[in-house]
Amino acid sequence: MSPNDWMAGGTPALLAATVAVFVLAGVVKGVVGLGLPTISMALLALVMAPAQAAALLIVPSLITNLWQARPWPTLMRVLRRIAGMQVGVCVGTIAGALWLGAPSGHWASVCLGLALVAYAAWGLFGTPPAVPARHEGALGVAVGAITGVITAATGVFVIPAVPFLQALNLGKDGLIQAMGISFTVSTVALAAGLWLTGSYSPAAAGASVLMLLPALAGMALGQWLRDRLSARTFKLCFMVSLAILGAYQAAQGLAG
């Protein structure tokens, strides 16, 4: 089903499920600061092709990540620190899209499932070492390129980007801002890759805009919950659930 079909002829159940996914993804991002594209791709890929799921998440991901990239006065300082990584992300995503095509078929489900399991494993057990300052530039480009290829293949752009950003010791606020910058660049690069492979049309953009409101509503709810829940407990449940979902996704792709 294309995004145009989704808007024009999607069943009420499919529309409701899609809205619910973006509300849930927004809640996760509001509580733990990341996870909107990850949870969106994981759940939407169960009911539609990965390329359509990736097209739907573009606008909600872009707007919420631009919001996260603030405050503007410190933007350039953080961006200079991670500029090489962003170049790698753009090159890797575009090259990956041209090489692999839009996410589709059983291989995409397997890649997505493995990416989700890796992300969950990092979230549960990962403690990245500090990166020596003299190697930040070269490692950043390499990490960005790998992240870009994974983004092109799966629509998920957190591995290995986030562990690398954590290893830079940017501080809490700097890390949140750096993730916002990196996710914004990855979202734009993913949109370009989808467009180059014919999977991001004006209809896809329109459907993606419609999903912005539930994503923002979920994010607001998540920020409200952040002050009332243990973020550690929430993250533990989220990562375990994601690992199970990723394993199911990979097994489903292999079985198919």
N, C-alpha and C positions, 0 to 999 in steps of 0.2 A: 504494500500500500504506500503510495507516495504521499508527501505532506499535503498536496492538493486534494487527494482522495480523503485524507484524514479530516480535513476541514469540511469538505463538501458532503461526504457520505459515510463518515465514521459512525459506528453505532454509539448510542448513548453510553453503553457500558465501557467501550473503549475510550471515549472522551472523558468519562468520569475517572477511569483508571489512570489516564495520562495526567489529568489535573492533580489527582491524589499523589502520584509519584513526585510531581514537582513541589507540592506542599511538603511532603516528607523530606525531599532532598534539601529544600530550603531550611527546614527545621534542623537537619543535621549540620548544615553550614552555619546556621545561627549559633548552635551550641559549641561546635568544635573548631569553627573557622575554615573548614574545607569539606569537600565531599559532595558538592552539588552535582558536578558532571559524573562523578563516580557512581553514586547511587542512582542517578537518572539513567545512565547507560545500562547499569546492571539490571534494573527492573524493566525499563522500556524494551530492552532486547528480548525479553520473554514474550512480548506481544507484537513486536514489529521488527523489521530488518534493522541491523545496527546502523546502517547509513541514514535511515529515516530518524532513528533515535538521536544520532549525532546532530542532524540538522535541527531538530527541535530544541536542543539544549543551547544553541549558539547565543541567542539574545539573552535569556535568563543568566547564563554563565557570564557573558560579557558585562552586563550591567552590574551584577552583584560583585564581580571582581574589580571593576572600576571603582566601586564604592569602597572596597577593601583596600585599594591601592593608596588611599589617602593616609596621612595628611599631605597636601600638595607641597608645602615648604620643604619637606625632607625627601620628596620623590626623586629628584635628580641625584642626590647623594647615594641613595640606595640603588638606583638604576645603574649608576656608574660602577658600582660594586658587582653587579650581576649582568652587565651588558653582554659579555662574551657568551654567557649561557643563553641569553635571549636570541642572539644571532644563530647559535646552534639549534635552538628550538625551531626557528623559522625555516632554516635550511633542511633540518631533519624532517619536519612535517611536510613541507612541499615535496621534497625528494621522495619521501615515503608514500605520499599520495599518488605521485606520478608513477612510482614503481609498483606499488601494491594495488592501486585503485581504491575506490571507496570501500569501507568495511562491508563485507557481504559474504554470505555462504557460511559453511561450517567452520572454515579456518578462522573467521572473525569471532565466532562464538568461543572457540578454543583460546584464541589470543586474549580476548576480553576476560574469560574466566581465569586464565593464568595471571593476568595483570591484577585482577581483583584479589586473588590469593596472595600475590607478592605484596600488594599494598597492605592487606590485612596483617600479614606476617611482620612487615616493617612496623606497622602501628602498634602491634602487641609486643614485639621483642627488639625492635631496632633502636640502637644507640650509636648513631654515626660519629666517628672520630672527628676531631677538628682538622680542617684543611689548612696546610701551610700557606701563608699569604703568597709566597713565590709561585705556587702551583694553581692558585685560584683561577687565573685566566684560562689556562689550557684545559684544566679539569672542567671548568664551567662550559666551555665550548663542547667538549666531549659529552658531558652529562646532558646538555641541551639537545644535542643531535640525537642521542639515544631516546630521550624523552619525546622528541619530535616524531621519530619513527613509530614509537609505541602509540603516540597520539593518533597518527594517521591510520594505524592498524585497528585501534580499539575505541578511539574517542575519549580515552582516559589519559590525563596528562599530569599525574602526580608522582609517578615512578620513572626514573630515580630523582626527579627534580626536587621534591620536598625533603628527602633525606639529605641531599647536597646543601640545600638552603639552611637546614638545621645545623649542618656542620660548619657553617660560616660564622657562628656565634654572633649573630646580628642583634641579639636581645629580643625580648618578647614582642615589642612593638615593631621593631625592624623586620622580624621574621614574618609577622602578619602582613606587613606592607610588601615585603619581597614576594610572598606567595601571591598577593593580589596582582602585582606587576607581572609575575611569571604566568599566572593563569590567564590574565588578560591577553598577553602576547600569544599564548598557546591557543586561546579561543579564536583570535583573529586568524592565526595560521591555519587552524582546523577549518574555519569557514572558507579560506582561500583554497585549501586542498579539496574540500567538498565541491566548491564551485568549479575547479579545474577538472574534476571527474564527473561533472554534470549532476551532482547530488544536492546542490544548494541553489534553488530557483527562487524567484519572487514569492511563489506560493509557500515554499519552505520557510522563508523569512517571515511571512505573515503568520504562519502557524506558530513559529518560535516566539513572535511578539506576544501572541495570546497566552503563552505559558509564563510570561514575565510576572503577571499579577499573582498567580498562586505561588511562584517561587519567592517573591518578595513577602507575601503573607506568611509563608512558612518560615522564612528567615527572621521576621519580626517575632514570631512565636518562639523560635529557637533562642533568640537573644533574651526573651522573657524567661524561658526555662533555664537558661544558663545560670541565672542567679538563684534558682530554686532546686537545681539538681546537682549531684556530684558529676562534674565533667568527666572525671576518671572512670566512674561506673558506666556512664553513658557511652564513652568511647570504647570501653571493653565490650559492651553488648553490641555496639555498632560494628566493630572490627570482626568479632566472632561471626556475626550474621553475614557480613560481607564475604568472609572466607568460605562459609557454607554455600552461599549463593554463587561465588566464583567457581568452586569445585563442581557444583551442579551444572553451571554454564559450560565449563570445559568438558565434562563428561557427556553432556548433551551433544556438543559439537563433534566429539570423537565418535559417539554412537551413530550420529547421522552420516 
